[in-house]
Amino acid sequence: MADNKGMRVNEQIRVREVRLIDDEGNQKGIVPTKEALEMAKERDLDLVEVSPNANPPVCKILDFGKYRFE
């Protein structure tokens, strides 16, 4: 597996629901992880856990390859 800076991405996120921030920075609230993954895939982007210690964890839809490069 590639180095993800300790971040969980896409199917690595194993919680039931997440607090979601979409690719435009809008908060979508608490949604099931499966639904969040589907939203990311529809946009050809990744679901990335940005705050794993929050309850529920905060995830953001973004291009992880581009994010990791920066």
PDB file of N, CA, C and O in Angstrom:
ATOM      1  N   MET A   1       0.841  -1.187   0.000  1.00  0.00           N
ATOM      2  CA  MET A   1       0.000   0.000   0.000  1.00  0.00           C
ATOM      3  C   MET A   1       0.883   1.246   0.000  1.00  0.00           C
ATOM      4  O   MET A   1       1.935   1.265   0.638  1.00  0.00           O
ATOM      5  N   ALA A   2       0.458   2.270  -0.705  1.00  0.00           N
ATOM      6  CA  ALA A   2       1.207   3.516  -0.794  1.00  0.00           C
ATOM      7  C   ALA A   2       1.176   4.253   0.539  1.00  0.00           C
ATOM      8  O   ALA A   2       0.281   4.038   1.357  1.00  0.00           O
ATOM      9  N   ASP A   3       2.156   5.119   0.749  1.00  0.00           N
ATOM     10  CA  ASP A   3       2.212   5.929   1.954  1.00  0.00           C
ATOM     11  C   ASP A   3       1.134   7.007   1.896  1.00  0.00           C
ATOM     12  O   ASP A   3       1.171   7.880   1.028  1.00  0.00           O
ATOM     13  N   ASN A   4       0.184   6.949   2.810  1.00  0.00           N
ATOM     14  CA  ASN A   4      -0.919   7.903   2.831  1.00  0.00           C
ATOM     15  C   ASN A   4      -0.787   8.898   3.967  1.00  0.00           C
ATOM     16  O   ASN A   4      -1.779   9.482   4.403  1.00  0.00           O
ATOM     17  N   LYS A   5       0.453   9.098   4.459  1.00  0.00           N
ATOM     18  CA  LYS A   5       0.697  10.022   5.576  1.00  0.00           C
ATOM     19  C   LYS A   5      -0.143   9.653   6.792  1.00  0.00           C
ATOM     20  O   LYS A   5      -0.519  10.530   7.569  1.00  0.00           O
ATOM     21  N   GLY A   6      -0.440   8.371   6.968  1.00  0.00           N
ATOM     22  CA  GLY A   6      -1.232   7.917   8.099  1.00  0.00           C
ATOM     23  C   GLY A   6      -2.719   8.194   7.955  1.00  0.00           C
ATOM     24  O   GLY A   6      -3.479   7.963   8.895  1.00  0.00           O
ATOM     25  N   MET A   7      -3.145   8.676   6.815  1.00  0.00           N
ATOM     26  CA  MET A   7      -4.552   8.990   6.587  1.00  0.00           C
ATOM     27  C   MET A   7      -5.259   7.801   5.963  1.00  0.00           C
ATOM     28  O   MET A   7      -4.682   7.068   5.159  1.00  0.00           O
ATOM     29  N   ARG A   8      -6.514   7.619   6.342  1.00  0.00           N
ATOM     30  CA  ARG A   8      -7.317   6.574   5.714  1.00  0.00           C
ATOM     31  C   ARG A   8      -8.041   7.182   4.516  1.00  0.00           C
ATOM     32  O   ARG A   8      -8.533   8.309   4.565  1.00  0.00           O
ATOM     33  N   VAL A   9      -8.089   6.396   3.436  1.00  0.00           N
ATOM     34  CA  VAL A   9      -8.676   6.861   2.188  1.00  0.00           C
ATOM     35  C   VAL A   9      -9.655   5.813   1.665  1.00  0.00           C
ATOM     36  O   VAL A   9      -9.384   4.614   1.729  1.00  0.00           O
ATOM     37  N   ASN A  10     -10.791   6.271   1.148  1.00  0.00           N
ATOM     38  CA  ASN A  10     -11.804   5.427   0.514  1.00  0.00           C
ATOM     39  C   ASN A  10     -12.177   4.219   1.363  1.00  0.00           C
ATOM     40  O   ASN A  10     -12.671   4.394   2.477  1.00  0.00           O
ATOM     41  N   GLU A  11     -11.956   2.997   0.875  1.00  0.00           N
ATOM     42  CA  GLU A  11     -12.397   1.793   1.581  1.00  0.00           C
ATOM     43  C   GLU A  11     -11.631   1.532   2.875  1.00  0.00           C
ATOM     44  O   GLU A  11     -12.022   0.651   3.641  1.00  0.00           O
ATOM     45  N   GLN A  12     -10.568   2.258   3.139  1.00  0.00           N
ATOM     46  CA  GLN A  12      -9.846   2.101   4.406  1.00  0.00           C
ATOM     47  C   GLN A  12     -10.645   2.699   5.569  1.00  0.00           C
ATOM     48  O   GLN A  12     -10.379   2.385   6.729  1.00  0.00           O
ATOM     49  N   ILE A  13     -11.606   3.546   5.268  1.00  0.00           N
ATOM     50  CA  ILE A  13     -12.434   4.179   6.291  1.00  0.00           C
ATOM     51  C   ILE A  13     -13.505   3.176   6.704  1.00  0.00           C
ATOM     52  O   ILE A  13     -14.371   2.829   5.900  1.00  0.00           O
ATOM     53  N   ARG A  14     -13.452   2.706   7.953  1.00  0.00           N
ATOM     54  CA  ARG A  14     -14.288   1.593   8.388  1.00  0.00           C
ATOM     55  C   ARG A  14     -15.387   1.978   9.373  1.00  0.00           C
ATOM     56  O   ARG A  14     -16.021   1.094   9.949  1.00  0.00           O
ATOM     57  N   VAL A  15     -15.628   3.259   9.581  1.00  0.00           N
ATOM     58  CA  VAL A  15     -16.688   3.656  10.510  1.00  0.00           C
ATOM     59  C   VAL A  15     -18.038   3.652   9.796  1.00  0.00           C
ATOM     60  O   VAL A  15     -18.096   3.647   8.566  1.00  0.00           O
ATOM     61  N   ARG A  16     -19.112   3.654  10.568  1.00  0.00           N
ATOM     62  CA  ARG A  16     -20.446   3.561   9.983  1.00  0.00           C
ATOM     63  C   ARG A  16     -20.884   4.869   9.337  1.00  0.00           C
ATOM     64  O   ARG A  16     -21.521   4.858   8.283  1.00  0.00           O
ATOM     65  N   GLU A  17     -20.541   6.020   9.973  1.00  0.00           N
ATOM     66  CA  GLU A  17     -20.923   7.308   9.411  1.00  0.00           C
ATOM     67  C   GLU A  17     -19.833   8.336   9.652  1.00  0.00           C
ATOM     68  O   GLU A  17     -19.018   8.197  10.564  1.00  0.00           O
ATOM     69  N   VAL A  18     -19.829   9.371   8.820  1.00  0.00           N
ATOM     70  CA  VAL A  18     -18.804  10.415   8.891  1.00  0.00           C
ATOM     71  C   VAL A  18     -19.458  11.787   8.769  1.00  0.00           C
ATOM     72  O   VAL A  18     -20.564  11.925   8.245  1.00  0.00           O
ATOM     73  N   ARG A  19     -18.750  12.793   9.263  1.00  0.00           N
ATOM     74  CA  ARG A  19     -19.160  14.179   9.014  1.00  0.00           C
ATOM     75  C   ARG A  19     -18.470  14.561   7.715  1.00  0.00           C
ATOM     76  O   ARG A  19     -17.242  14.537   7.631  1.00  0.00           O
ATOM     77  N   LEU A  20     -19.249  14.911   6.705  1.00  0.00           N
ATOM     78  CA  LEU A  20     -18.729  15.062   5.349  1.00  0.00           C
ATOM     79  C   LEU A  20     -18.581  16.518   4.921  1.00  0.00           C
ATOM     80  O   LEU A  20     -19.464  17.345   5.149  1.00  0.00           O
ATOM     81  N   ILE A  21     -17.445  16.808   4.298  1.00  0.00           N
ATOM     82  CA  ILE A  21     -17.196  18.083   3.631  1.00  0.00           C
ATOM     83  C   ILE A  21     -16.998  17.747   2.162  1.00  0.00           C
ATOM     84  O   ILE A  21     -16.134  16.938   1.821  1.00  0.00           O
ATOM     85  N   ASP A  22     -17.793  18.362   1.286  1.00  0.00           N
ATOM     86  CA  ASP A  22     -17.695  18.017  -0.140  1.00  0.00           C
ATOM     87  C   ASP A  22     -16.516  18.708  -0.816  1.00  0.00           C
ATOM     88  O   ASP A  22     -15.771  19.453  -0.179  1.00  0.00           O
ATOM     89  N   ASP A  23     -16.355  18.454  -2.106  1.00  0.00           N
ATOM     90  CA  ASP A  23     -15.206  18.961  -2.848  1.00  0.00           C
ATOM     91  C   ASP A  23     -15.226  20.474  -3.023  1.00  0.00           C
ATOM     92  O   ASP A  23     -14.227  21.051  -3.453  1.00  0.00           O
ATOM     93  N   GLU A  24     -16.342  21.131  -2.701  1.00  0.00           N
ATOM     94  CA  GLU A  24     -16.429  22.589  -2.790  1.00  0.00           C
ATOM     95  C   GLU A  24     -16.294  23.237  -1.417  1.00  0.00           C
ATOM     96  O   GLU A  24     -16.409  24.456  -1.291  1.00  0.00           O
ATOM     97  N   GLY A  25     -16.051  22.426  -0.385  1.00  0.00           N
ATOM     98  CA  GLY A  25     -15.871  22.940   0.967  1.00  0.00           C
ATOM     99  C   GLY A  25     -17.158  23.102   1.755  1.00  0.00           C
ATOM    100  O   GLY A  25     -17.142  23.662   2.851  1.00  0.00           O
ATOM    101  N   ASN A  26     -18.278  22.618   1.214  1.00  0.00           N
ATOM    102  CA  ASN A  26     -19.566  22.714   1.900  1.00  0.00           C
ATOM    103  C   ASN A  26     -19.753  21.553   2.863  1.00  0.00           C
ATOM    104  O   ASN A  26     -19.472  20.404   2.522  1.00  0.00           O
ATOM    105  N   GLN A  27     -20.230  21.853   4.070  1.00  0.00           N
ATOM    106  CA  GLN A  27     -20.509  20.791   5.023  1.00  0.00           C
ATOM    107  C   GLN A  27     -21.829  20.121   4.670  1.00  0.00           C
ATOM    108  O   GLN A  27     -22.858  20.780   4.523  1.00  0.00           O
ATOM    109  N   LYS A  28     -21.780  18.812   4.539  1.00  0.00           N
ATOM    110  CA  LYS A  28     -22.977  18.032   4.197  1.00  0.00           C
ATOM    111  C   LYS A  28     -23.590  17.379   5.428  1.00  0.00           C
ATOM    112  O   LYS A  28     -24.637  16.739   5.330  1.00  0.00           O
ATOM    113  N   GLY A  29     -22.959  17.531   6.572  1.00  0.00           N
ATOM    114  CA  GLY A  29     -23.480  16.937   7.797  1.00  0.00           C
ATOM    115  C   GLY A  29     -23.018  15.502   7.963  1.00  0.00           C
ATOM    116  O   GLY A  29     -22.054  15.066   7.335  1.00  0.00           O
ATOM    117  N   ILE A  30     -23.718  14.781   8.814  1.00  0.00           N
ATOM    118  CA  ILE A  30     -23.358  13.396   9.096  1.00  0.00           C
ATOM    119  C   ILE A  30     -24.076  12.492   8.103  1.00  0.00           C
ATOM    120  O   ILE A  30     -25.304  12.493   8.016  1.00  0.00           O
ATOM    121  N   VAL A  31     -23.291  11.723   7.357  1.00  0.00           N
ATOM    122  CA  VAL A  31     -23.843  10.819   6.344  1.00  0.00           C
ATOM    123  C   VAL A  31     -23.213   9.436   6.507  1.00  0.00           C
ATOM    124  O   VAL A  31     -22.104   9.319   7.027  1.00  0.00           O
ATOM    125  N   PRO A  32     -23.916   8.387   6.065  1.00  0.00           N
ATOM    126  CA  PRO A  32     -23.316   7.047   6.092  1.00  0.00           C
ATOM    127  C   PRO A  32     -22.044   7.020   5.235  1.00  0.00           C
ATOM    128  O   PRO A  32     -21.989   7.651   4.179  1.00  0.00           O
ATOM    129  N   THR A  33     -21.052   6.305   5.684  1.00  0.00           N
ATOM    130  CA  THR A  33     -19.782   6.231   4.957  1.00  0.00           C
ATOM    131  C   THR A  33     -19.981   5.712   3.545  1.00  0.00           C
ATOM    132  O   THR A  33     -19.343   6.197   2.610  1.00  0.00           O
ATOM    133  N   LYS A  34     -20.859   4.732   3.379  1.00  0.00           N
ATOM    134  CA  LYS A  34     -21.119   4.174   2.047  1.00  0.00           C
ATOM    135  C   LYS A  34     -21.630   5.257   1.096  1.00  0.00           C
ATOM    136  O   LYS A  34     -21.208   5.324  -0.058  1.00  0.00           O
ATOM    137  N   GLU A  35     -22.538   6.103   1.584  1.00  0.00           N
ATOM    138  CA  GLU A  35     -23.073   7.196   0.767  1.00  0.00           C
ATOM    139  C   GLU A  35     -21.978   8.215   0.425  1.00  0.00           C
ATOM    140  O   GLU A  35     -21.920   8.718  -0.697  1.00  0.00           O
ATOM    141  N   ALA A  36     -21.119   8.513   1.394  1.00  0.00           N
ATOM    142  CA  ALA A  36     -20.022   9.455   1.166  1.00  0.00           C
ATOM    143  C   ALA A  36     -19.056   8.910   0.104  1.00  0.00           C
ATOM    144  O   ALA A  36     -18.573   9.658  -0.746  1.00  0.00           O
ATOM    145  N   LEU A  37     -18.781   7.600   0.162  1.00  0.00           N
ATOM    146  CA  LEU A  37     -17.910   6.973  -0.840  1.00  0.00           C
ATOM    147  C   LEU A  37     -18.527   7.062  -2.230  1.00  0.00           C
ATOM    148  O   LEU A  37     -17.833   7.334  -3.209  1.00  0.00           O
ATOM    149  N   GLU A  38     -19.834   6.832  -2.309  1.00  0.00           N
ATOM    150  CA  GLU A  38     -20.519   6.920  -3.600  1.00  0.00           C
ATOM    151  C   GLU A  38     -20.456   8.337  -4.159  1.00  0.00           C
ATOM    152  O   GLU A  38     -20.251   8.523  -5.359  1.00  0.00           O
ATOM    153  N   MET A  39     -20.632   9.341  -3.291  1.00  0.00           N
ATOM    154  CA  MET A  39     -20.551  10.739  -3.738  1.00  0.00           C
ATOM    155  C   MET A  39     -19.164  11.052  -4.291  1.00  0.00           C
ATOM    156  O   MET A  39     -19.036  11.734  -5.308  1.00  0.00           O
ATOM    157  N   ALA A  40     -18.123  10.550  -3.616  1.00  0.00           N
ATOM    158  CA  ALA A  40     -16.752  10.793  -4.067  1.00  0.00           C
ATOM    159  C   ALA A  40     -16.505  10.119  -5.420  1.00  0.00           C
ATOM    160  O   ALA A  40     -15.913  10.718  -6.318  1.00  0.00           O
ATOM    161  N   LYS A  41     -16.956   8.887  -5.558  1.00  0.00           N
ATOM    162  CA  LYS A  41     -16.739   8.156  -6.814  1.00  0.00           C
ATOM    163  C   LYS A  41     -17.487   8.792  -7.974  1.00  0.00           C
ATOM    164  O   LYS A  41     -16.992   8.791  -9.102  1.00  0.00           O
ATOM    165  N   GLU A  42     -18.678   9.338  -7.713  1.00  0.00           N
ATOM    166  CA  GLU A  42     -19.440  10.023  -8.764  1.00  0.00           C
ATOM    167  C   GLU A  42     -18.662  11.210  -9.327  1.00  0.00           C
ATOM    168  O   GLU A  42     -18.797  11.559 -10.499  1.00  0.00           O
ATOM    169  N   ARG A  43     -17.843  11.824  -8.465  1.00  0.00           N
ATOM    170  CA  ARG A  43     -17.057  12.997  -8.871  1.00  0.00           C
ATOM    171  C   ARG A  43     -15.637  12.613  -9.312  1.00  0.00           C
ATOM    172  O   ARG A  43     -14.817  13.487  -9.594  1.00  0.00           O
ATOM    173  N   ASP A  44     -15.349  11.313  -9.371  1.00  0.00           N
ATOM    174  CA  ASP A  44     -14.006  10.807  -9.674  1.00  0.00           C
ATOM    175  C   ASP A  44     -12.965  11.367  -8.704  1.00  0.00           C
ATOM    176  O   ASP A  44     -11.861  11.738  -9.104  1.00  0.00           O
ATOM    177  N   LEU A  45     -13.334  11.420  -7.430  1.00  0.00           N
ATOM    178  CA  LEU A  45     -12.440  11.908  -6.382  1.00  0.00           C
ATOM    179  C   LEU A  45     -12.352  10.862  -5.277  1.00  0.00           C
ATOM    180  O   LEU A  45     -12.919   9.775  -5.393  1.00  0.00           O
ATOM    181  N   ASP A  46     -11.641  11.196  -4.208  1.00  0.00           N
ATOM    182  CA  ASP A  46     -11.438  10.274  -3.091  1.00  0.00           C
ATOM    183  C   ASP A  46     -12.103  10.801  -1.830  1.00  0.00           C
ATOM    184  O   ASP A  46     -12.289  12.007  -1.669  1.00  0.00           O
ATOM    185  N   LEU A  47     -12.459   9.883  -0.939  1.00  0.00           N
ATOM    186  CA  LEU A  47     -12.949  10.230   0.383  1.00  0.00           C
ATOM    187  C   LEU A  47     -11.761  10.088   1.327  1.00  0.00           C
ATOM    188  O   LEU A  47     -11.205   8.998   1.467  1.00  0.00           O
ATOM    189  N   VAL A  48     -11.371  11.183   1.974  1.00  0.00           N
ATOM    190  CA  VAL A  48     -10.182  11.198   2.826  1.00  0.00           C
ATOM    191  C   VAL A  48     -10.571  11.594   4.237  1.00  0.00           C
ATOM    192  O   VAL A  48     -11.263  12.591   4.445  1.00  0.00           O
ATOM    193  N   GLU A  49     -10.120  10.802   5.212  1.00  0.00           N
ATOM    194  CA  GLU A  49     -10.385  11.087   6.624  1.00  0.00           C
ATOM    195  C   GLU A  49      -9.394  12.163   7.080  1.00  0.00           C
ATOM    196  O   GLU A  49      -8.191  11.910   7.150  1.00  0.00           O
ATOM    197  N   VAL A  50      -9.900  13.360   7.389  1.00  0.00           N
ATOM    198  CA  VAL A  50      -9.014  14.467   7.756  1.00  0.00           C
ATOM    199  C   VAL A  50      -8.947  14.697   9.260  1.00  0.00           C
ATOM    200  O   VAL A  50      -8.007  15.326   9.747  1.00  0.00           O
ATOM    201  N   SER A  51      -9.923  14.200   9.996  1.00  0.00           N
ATOM    202  CA  SER A  51      -9.915  14.331  11.448  1.00  0.00           C
ATOM    203  C   SER A  51     -10.456  13.041  12.065  1.00  0.00           C
ATOM    204  O   SER A  51     -11.637  12.952  12.400  1.00  0.00           O
ATOM    205  N   PRO A  52      -9.571  12.031  12.214  1.00  0.00           N
ATOM    206  CA  PRO A  52     -10.018  10.714  12.669  1.00  0.00           C
ATOM    207  C   PRO A  52     -10.471  10.674  14.122  1.00  0.00           C
ATOM    208  O   PRO A  52     -11.217   9.771  14.501  1.00  0.00           O
ATOM    209  N   ASN A  53     -10.041  11.629  14.947  1.00  0.00           N
ATOM    210  CA  ASN A  53     -10.377  11.580  16.375  1.00  0.00           C
ATOM    211  C   ASN A  53     -11.693  12.271  16.703  1.00  0.00           C
ATOM    212  O   ASN A  53     -12.155  12.196  17.841  1.00  0.00           O
ATOM    213  N   ALA A  54     -12.305  12.941  15.734  1.00  0.00           N
ATOM    214  CA  ALA A  54     -13.601  13.569  15.965  1.00  0.00           C
ATOM    215  C   ALA A  54     -14.669  12.482  16.071  1.00  0.00           C
ATOM    216  O   ALA A  54     -14.447  11.339  15.670  1.00  0.00           O
ATOM    217  N   ASN A  55     -15.816  12.845  16.608  1.00  0.00           N
ATOM    218  CA  ASN A  55     -16.896  11.870  16.726  1.00  0.00           C
ATOM    219  C   ASN A  55     -18.157  12.439  16.089  1.00  0.00           C
ATOM    220  O   ASN A  55     -18.773  13.316  16.694  1.00  0.00           O
ATOM    221  N   PRO A  56     -18.581  11.998  14.908  1.00  0.00           N
ATOM    222  CA  PRO A  56     -17.906  11.018  14.046  1.00  0.00           C
ATOM    223  C   PRO A  56     -16.713  11.640  13.329  1.00  0.00           C
ATOM    224  O   PRO A  56     -16.589  12.864  13.294  1.00  0.00           O
ATOM    225  N   PRO A  57     -15.828  10.813  12.751  1.00  0.00           N
ATOM    226  CA  PRO A  57     -14.657  11.327  12.045  1.00  0.00           C
ATOM    227  C   PRO A  57     -15.062  12.265  10.905  1.00  0.00           C
ATOM    228  O   PRO A  57     -16.099  12.077  10.268  1.00  0.00           O
ATOM    229  N   VAL A  58     -14.223  13.279  10.661  1.00  0.00           N
ATOM    230  CA  VAL A  58     -14.484  14.225   9.579  1.00  0.00           C
ATOM    231  C   VAL A  58     -13.772  13.737   8.323  1.00  0.00           C
ATOM    232  O   VAL A  58     -12.578  13.439   8.349  1.00  0.00           O
ATOM    233  N   CYS A  59     -14.521  13.659   7.219  1.00  0.00           N
ATOM    234  CA  CYS A  59     -13.967  13.236   5.944  1.00  0.00           C
ATOM    235  C   CYS A  59     -14.238  14.308   4.902  1.00  0.00           C
ATOM    236  O   CYS A  59     -15.233  15.030   4.962  1.00  0.00           O
ATOM    237  N   LYS A  60     -13.322  14.389   3.945  1.00  0.00           N
ATOM    238  CA  LYS A  60     -13.450  15.382   2.895  1.00  0.00           C
ATOM    239  C   LYS A  60     -13.318  14.694   1.543  1.00  0.00           C
ATOM    240  O   LYS A  60     -12.522  13.770   1.375  1.00  0.00           O
ATOM    241  N   ILE A  61     -14.112  15.161   0.579  1.00  0.00           N
ATOM    242  CA  ILE A  61     -14.015  14.650  -0.786  1.00  0.00           C
ATOM    243  C   ILE A  61     -12.991  15.508  -1.510  1.00  0.00           C
ATOM    244  O   ILE A  61     -13.163  16.721  -1.624  1.00  0.00           O
ATOM    245  N   LEU A  62     -11.920  14.878  -2.004  1.00  0.00           N
ATOM    246  CA  LEU A  62     -10.871  15.601  -2.719  1.00  0.00           C
ATOM    247  C   LEU A  62     -10.069  14.651  -3.587  1.00  0.00           C
ATOM    248  O   LEU A  62     -10.244  13.434  -3.522  1.00  0.00           O
ATOM    249  N   ASP A  63      -9.187  15.216  -4.403  1.00  0.00           N
ATOM    250  CA  ASP A  63      -8.281  14.423  -5.236  1.00  0.00           C
ATOM    251  C   ASP A  63      -7.066  14.100  -4.380  1.00  0.00           C
ATOM    252  O   ASP A  63      -6.176  14.936  -4.222  1.00  0.00           O
ATOM    253  N   PHE A  64      -7.022  12.884  -3.822  1.00  0.00           N
ATOM    254  CA  PHE A  64      -5.960  12.542  -2.871  1.00  0.00           C
ATOM    255  C   PHE A  64      -4.581  12.547  -3.506  1.00  0.00           C
ATOM    256  O   PHE A  64      -3.608  12.923  -2.853  1.00  0.00           O
ATOM    257  N   GLY A  65      -4.474  12.136  -4.769  1.00  0.00           N
ATOM    258  CA  GLY A  65      -3.177  12.162  -5.445  1.00  0.00           C
ATOM    259  C   GLY A  65      -2.619  13.573  -5.502  1.00  0.00           C
ATOM    260  O   GLY A  65      -1.433  13.785  -5.250  1.00  0.00           O
ATOM    261  N   LYS A  66      -3.455  14.527  -5.826  1.00  0.00           N
ATOM    262  CA  LYS A  66      -3.045  15.928  -5.889  1.00  0.00           C
ATOM    263  C   LYS A  66      -2.738  16.442  -4.482  1.00  0.00           C
ATOM    264  O   LYS A  66      -1.750  17.149  -4.285  1.00  0.00           O
ATOM    265  N   TYR A  67      -3.572  16.094  -3.509  1.00  0.00           N
ATOM    266  CA  TYR A  67      -3.390  16.521  -2.121  1.00  0.00           C
ATOM    267  C   TYR A  67      -2.061  15.996  -1.565  1.00  0.00           C
ATOM    268  O   TYR A  67      -1.317  16.726  -0.911  1.00  0.00           O
ATOM    269  N   ARG A  68      -1.781  14.722  -1.837  1.00  0.00           N
ATOM    270  CA  ARG A  68      -0.549  14.104  -1.334  1.00  0.00           C
ATOM    271  C   ARG A  68       0.672  14.736  -1.967  1.00  0.00           C
ATOM    272  O   ARG A  68       1.708  14.865  -1.316  1.00  0.00           O
ATOM    273  N   PHE A  69       0.570  15.134  -3.228  1.00  0.00           N
ATOM    274  CA  PHE A  69       1.682  15.757  -3.933  1.00  0.00           C
ATOM    275  C   PHE A  69       2.033  17.100  -3.324  1.00  0.00           C
ATOM    276  O   PHE A  69       3.206  17.448  -3.194  1.00  0.00           O
ATOM    277  N   GLU A  70       0.992  17.864  -2.947  1.00  0.00           N
ATOM    278  CA  GLU A  70       1.208  19.187  -2.356  1.00  0.00           C
ATOM    279  C   GLU A  70       1.771  19.028  -0.972  1.00  0.00           C
ATOM    280  O   GLU A  70       2.028  20.022  -0.293  1.00  0.00           O
TER     281      GLU A  70
END
